[in-house]
Amino acid sequence: MAQRLATEYVMTCLELTETDMTRFLDLIALHQISPRVKVTENGVQEVSFQDDSGESVSLTFERRNGKFVCEGSCRFKNVKLANVMRKAVSQFKGDAIVNRIYPAFTMNYVYKRGAVVKISEITAKYKKLVYEYKDTVGQLERLFRQDDVEREIRLVQNRIDDLLDERNRSRAPEVHRALDEQLKRLTHRLFVLEA
């Protein structure tokens, strides 16, 4: 097994409620890592944590709409710190792009709402897709619910009915010709939609 050199959170976005923030600090402490929280006058909280080897990471949480939001990047050489961050992204439904760096390659992970949706292997010569989440059931449901064509068919049918009523009320041949042209276009459109 290749030795991991570092884990780089290229892009991270965590949104935590007050309760989540407490649970986040508990998660860090659960891994025998002591978090330090520094609160600035504008409500920004800087959470620093350091492992036994002395490696330290700081995350800045800004107050936005009643939540603590952390957006940014960080790099871990220590696997223990990287695992804490991975668990936090997963547990608190965060979004992230993560590079796990090895001597000959990099594994790139994309997290959406705490779940891995894509994994790629990157070397100097190629980028290979290893895994990609496909929401097949969701795509089929959306496709099934998509009723744009049915709605347009109903609209065209209603317009045809209105034009036929108007044609029946009119006695003028020039009005009939104009209505017949519109009816011709609409019946062709209806034929295309129903095909």
HELIX and SHEET records of a PDB file:
HELIX    1   1 GLU A   18  LEU A   30  1                                  13    
HELIX    2   2 VAL A   79  GLN A   91  1                                  13    
HELIX    3   3 THR A  136  ARG A  145  1                                  10    
HELIX    4   4 ASP A  148  ARG A  169  1                                  22    
HELIX    5   5 PRO A  173  GLU A  194  1                                  22    
SHEET    1   A 9 SER A  34  VAL A  39  0                                        
SHEET    2   A 9 GLN A  45  GLN A  50 -1                                        
SHEET    3   A 9 SER A  56  ARG A  64 -1                                        
SHEET    4   A 9 LYS A  67  PHE A  76 -1                                        
SHEET    5   A 9 ALA A   6  LEU A  16 -1                                        
SHEET    6   A 9 ASP A  95  ILE A 101 -1                                        
SHEET    7   A 9 THR A 106  LYS A 112 -1                                        
SHEET    8   A 9 ALA A 115  ILE A 122 -1                                        
SHEET    9   A 9 LYS A 127  GLU A 132 -1                                        
END                                                                             
